[in-house]
Amino acid sequence: MSSLSLALLRTLTLGTFMAIVGPAAAQQTYPSKPIRLIVPFPPGGGTNTAAHLVGQKLSESWGQPVLVDNRAGASTIIGSEAVAKSAPNGYTLMLTSSTHIITSLLLSTPYDAIKDFTPVATVDITQQLLAVHPSVPANNLQEFIALAKAKPGQLNYASSGSGSPNHLAPALFEMMAGVKMQHVPYKGTGPALVDLLAGQVQLGFNVPTSFMSHIRSGKLRPIAVSGETRLQALPQVPTFSQAGLPDFEVKTWHGVLAPAGMPKEIVDKLSAEIAKIVSLPEIAEKLTSQGMDPFISTPDQFLALMKSDQARLGRVIKAANIKVDE
């Protein structure tokens, strides 16, 4: 055999070997440096809580820092675009919420909310809680619906912005309950909550973690929560179905996404570790205490959830004629 042929054979053999061991080696050595976990929201709130819980445990398990990086702005577009344009190597991830899908339905985004991302794992799922200011003369859902029907357009509800989950939830409620209320959008949950607590607006729909402390202090009155079961943190609050409005289903999830094209070996390693973290009793307790239910899914199940949300929420947005100014 000529020296040229021998060299070619060695090259092919080495290439074949690397093709076989490459993915396995990538999985074994990952992570070998700090991981950046982008949160496309300001600090505070359920998304940030989930990010810090997951980030801390990942860091403890793998011995590499996981840096939570809040990249808020443009209805999550700024942080999401940064992730979509990052190298798909597992060192830039995003912990986001259902807003990721909603934003893509309402605004022109520089990325495809599904095709430009790799679903990794879900962390928790939470329902929407209807709460009213104590001045509202309604103690349960039927009394509230009767009040809203008696005063069409006179009850104001706060949201963190047009097209947010806490805008879609009352829009769906209006259609299902046959009532008409007035939407008052704010720039974020904080300002909306300030006016709700002051009685400037009468009600709001939001994830339980946003209302929990104010309900416990008596500054807000809970009426009903979406979902099939009551919240462990608020067992006295009935579901909408239990209170007489069946099939009212609005949920918000938190999950980890990566750039499109990330190696399956790294995706699977991350997904398995996050599932293990979410299963820890201490993490489950912290989530449930904030009204968030631990929620484990595979990457394929997470992808199916996002596609389902895209279709379902798209129908609500179209039926309610919800639009936002770009």
C-alpha positions in Angstrom: 0.0 0.0 0.0 1.4 3.4 -0.9 2.1 6.0 1.7 -0.7 8.2 0.2 -3.2 5.4 0.5 -2.1 4.6 4.1 -2.5 8.2 5.1 -5.9 8.3 3.6 -7.0 5.2 5.4 -5.8 6.6 8.7 -7.7 9.8 8.0 -10.9 7.9 7.2 -10.4 5.7 10.3 -9.9 8.7 12.6 -12.9 10.4 11.0 -15.1 7.4 11.5 -13.9 7.1 15.1 -14.7 10.7 15.9 -18.1 10.4 14.3 -18.9 7.6 16.7 -17.4 8.9 19.9 -17.9 12.7 19.2 -21.5 12.9 20.6 -20.7 10.7 23.6 -17.6 12.8 24.4 -19.7 16.0 24.1 -22.2 14.6 26.6 -19.5 13.5 29.0 -17.6 16.8 29.0 -20.7 19.0 29.1 -20.7 21.4 30.9 -17.1 22.4 31.0 -17.6 26.1 31.6 -20.3 28.5 33.0 -23.8 28.4 31.6 -25.8 31.5 30.9 -29.6 31.2 31.7 -31.4 34.1 30.1 -34.7 35.2 31.5 -36.6 37.5 29.1 -38.3 39.3 32.0 -37.3 41.8 34.6 -36.2 40.5 38.0 -39.0 39.3 40.2 -42.1 37.1 39.5 -42.6 33.5 38.9 -40.2 33.1 35.9 -37.3 34.5 37.9 -38.1 32.3 40.8 -38.1 29.2 38.6 -34.8 30.3 37.0 -32.9 30.8 40.2 -34.2 27.5 41.7 -33.1 25.5 38.6 -29.9 27.5 38.1 -28.7 26.9 41.6 -29.4 23.2 41.5 -27.7 22.8 38.1 -24.7 24.6 39.4 -24.6 22.3 42.5 -25.0 19.1 40.5 -22.4 19.9 37.7 -19.9 22.2 39.5 -20.2 24.9 37.0 -21.8 28.4 37.6 -25.2 28.9 36.1 -25.6 32.7 35.6 -29.2 34.0 35.5 -29.2 36.9 33.0 -32.4 39.0 32.9 -32.8 40.4 29.4 -36.2 42.1 29.6 -37.8 44.2 26.9 -40.0 44.2 23.9 -42.4 41.7 25.3 -39.7 39.1 25.8 -38.3 39.6 22.2 -34.9 40.9 23.3 -34.0 38.0 25.5 -35.5 35.4 23.1 -33.7 36.8 20.1 -30.4 36.6 22.0 -31.0 32.9 22.7 -32.1 32.1 19.1 -28.9 33.7 17.7 -26.6 31.9 20.2 -24.4 28.9 19.4 -26.4 25.7 20.0 -23.8 24.2 22.4 -25.7 24.2 25.7 -24.0 27.2 27.2 -26.8 29.7 26.4 -30.2 28.6 27.6 -33.5 30.5 28.3 -36.0 30.0 31.0 -39.2 31.5 29.8 -43.0 31.2 30.0 -46.1 30.8 27.8 -45.6 34.4 26.9 -43.0 33.2 24.5 -45.8 31.7 22.3 -48.2 34.6 22.9 -45.7 37.2 21.8 -45.2 35.4 18.5 -48.9 35.4 17.9 -49.3 39.2 18.5 -46.0 40.7 17.3 -43.6 40.4 14.4 -40.6 38.6 16.0 -37.1 38.2 14.4 -37.4 34.5 15.1 -39.9 31.6 14.8 -41.0 30.8 18.4 -40.9 27.1 17.7 -38.6 26.4 14.8 -35.7 28.5 16.1 -35.6 26.9 19.5 -34.9 23.5 21.0 -37.4 22.5 23.8 -35.4 21.1 26.7 -37.7 20.7 29.7 -40.6 22.2 31.6 -40.3 23.2 35.2 -43.7 24.1 36.5 -47.2 24.9 35.4 -49.5 27.4 37.1 -53.1 28.5 36.7 -54.7 31.9 36.5 -56.3 33.2 39.7 -59.2 35.7 39.6 -58.9 38.1 42.6 -60.9 41.3 43.3 -60.4 44.3 45.5 -62.2 44.0 48.8 -64.5 46.8 47.8 -66.1 44.6 45.1 -69.4 43.3 46.5 -68.9 39.7 45.4 -67.7 36.8 47.5 -67.9 34.0 44.9 -67.9 33.5 41.2 -71.7 33.5 40.7 -72.0 36.7 42.6 -69.2 38.2 40.5 -70.7 37.2 37.2 -74.1 38.6 38.3 -72.4 41.9 39.3 -70.5 42.1 35.9 -73.8 41.5 34.0 -75.5 44.1 36.0 -72.7 46.6 35.3 -71.5 45.9 31.7 -68.2 47.7 31.0 -68.0 49.2 34.5 -65.7 46.7 36.1 -62.0 47.4 35.2 -59.4 44.6 35.1 -55.7 45.2 35.2 -53.2 43.3 33.1 -49.4 43.5 32.7 -49.9 44.5 29.1 -52.0 43.9 26.0 -51.7 40.3 24.9 -50.2 39.1 28.2 -51.6 35.9 29.8 -53.5 38.0 32.3 -55.1 39.8 29.4 -56.1 36.6 27.5 -57.5 35.0 30.6 -60.2 37.7 31.3 -60.9 37.9 27.5 -61.7 34.2 27.5 -63.7 34.7 30.8 -65.8 37.4 29.2 -66.7 35.2 26.2 -67.5 32.2 28.4 -69.4 34.0 31.1 -71.2 36.4 28.8 -70.0 39.6 30.5 -68.3 42.7 29.4 -65.5 44.3 31.4 -63.0 47.1 30.7 -59.3 46.2 30.1 -56.7 48.5 31.6 -53.2 47.5 30.4 -50.1 48.4 32.4 -46.4 48.1 31.7 -45.7 45.1 33.9 -47.3 43.2 36.7 -45.9 45.6 39.4 -47.8 48.7 38.3 -50.9 46.7 37.6 -50.8 45.3 41.1 -50.3 48.7 42.7 -53.5 50.1 41.2 -55.4 46.9 42.0 -54.4 47.1 45.7 -55.4 50.7 45.7 -58.8 50.0 44.2 -58.1 52.0 41.1 -59.1 48.9 39.2 -61.5 46.3 40.6 -60.0 42.9 39.6 -57.2 41.0 37.9 -56.3 37.6 36.6 -52.8 36.5 37.3 -50.6 33.6 38.4 -51.1 32.9 42.1 -47.6 33.9 43.1 -48.4 37.5 42.2 -51.4 37.6 44.5 -50.5 35.2 47.3 -49.2 37.5 50.0 -51.9 40.1 49.3 -54.6 37.4 49.7 -53.1 36.2 52.9 -53.0 39.8 54.3 -56.7 40.4 53.2 -55.8 43.1 50.7 -57.3 41.0 47.8 -60.2 38.5 47.8 -59.7 35.4 45.7 -62.7 34.2 43.6 -61.7 31.2 41.6 -58.7 29.5 40.0 -58.4 27.8 36.6 -57.3 24.2 36.3 -58.8 20.8 37.4 -57.8 21.0 41.1 -57.5 23.5 43.8 -54.2 25.1 44.7 -52.4 23.5 47.6 -51.4 27.0 48.8 -55.0 28.2 48.7 -57.2 25.2 49.3 -60.2 27.3 50.2 -60.4 28.8 46.7 -62.6 26.7 44.2 -61.8 26.1 40.6 -63.9 27.8 38.0 -65.5 24.4 37.2 -66.4 23.9 40.8 -67.8 27.4 41.0 -70.0 26.9 38.0 -68.0 27.8 34.9 -66.7 24.5 33.5 -64.0 24.2 30.8 -62.4 27.6 31.7 -58.8 26.6 31.2 -55.9 29.1 31.2 -52.5 28.0 32.3 -49.0 29.3 32.3 -45.9 27.2 32.1 -42.2 27.8 32.7 -39.7 25.9 30.7 -36.1 25.8 29.4 -35.4 26.4 25.7 -32.1 26.4 23.8 -31.2 27.5 20.3 -32.3 25.3 17.5 -29.9 22.6 16.4 -28.5 21.7 19.8 -27.1 18.1 20.0 -29.6 15.6 21.2 -27.0 14.2 23.7 -26.8 17.6 25.5 -30.6 18.1 25.3 -31.2 14.8 26.9 -28.6 15.3 29.6 -30.1 18.7 30.5 -33.7 17.4 30.3 -32.9 14.5 32.7 -31.1 16.8 35.2 -33.9 19.4 35.2 -36.5 16.6 35.7 -34.5 15.4 38.7 -34.3 18.9 40.1 -38.0 19.5 39.8 -38.7 16.1 41.5 -36.7 17.2 44.6 -39.1 17.6 47.6 -37.5 20.9 48.6 -38.0 22.3 45.1 -41.5 21.0 44.8 -42.3 22.6 48.1 -40.9 26.0 47.1 -42.9 25.9 43.8 -46.2 24.8 45.4 -45.9 27.4 48.1 -46.0 30.0 45.3 -48.9 28.4 43.6 -46.8 26.7 40.9 -47.2 23.0 40.4 -44.0 21.0 39.5 -44.3 19.9 35.8 -42.0 17.4 34.2 -42.0 16.7 30.5 -39.7 15.3 27.9 -38.4 17.5 25.1 -41.0 16.0 22.7 -43.8 16.6 25.1 -42.7 20.1 25.6 -42.7 20.7 21.9 -46.2 19.3 21.7 -47.3 21.7 24.5 -45.9 24.7 22.6 -47.7 23.7 19.4 -50.9 23.2 21.3 -50.7 26.6 22.9 -50.0 28.2 19.6 -53.2 26.8 18.1 -55.4 27.3 21.2 -54.3 30.8 22.2 -54.4 31.8 18.5 -58.1 31.0 18.5 -58.7 33.1 21.7 -56.7 36.1 20.3 -58.7 35.9 17.0 -62.1 35.6 18.7 -61.5 38.4 21.1 -59.8 40.5 18.4 -56.8 41.2 20.6 -54.2 43.5 19.1 -51.2 45.3 20.4 -49.3 48.2 19.0 -45.8 47.4 17.8 
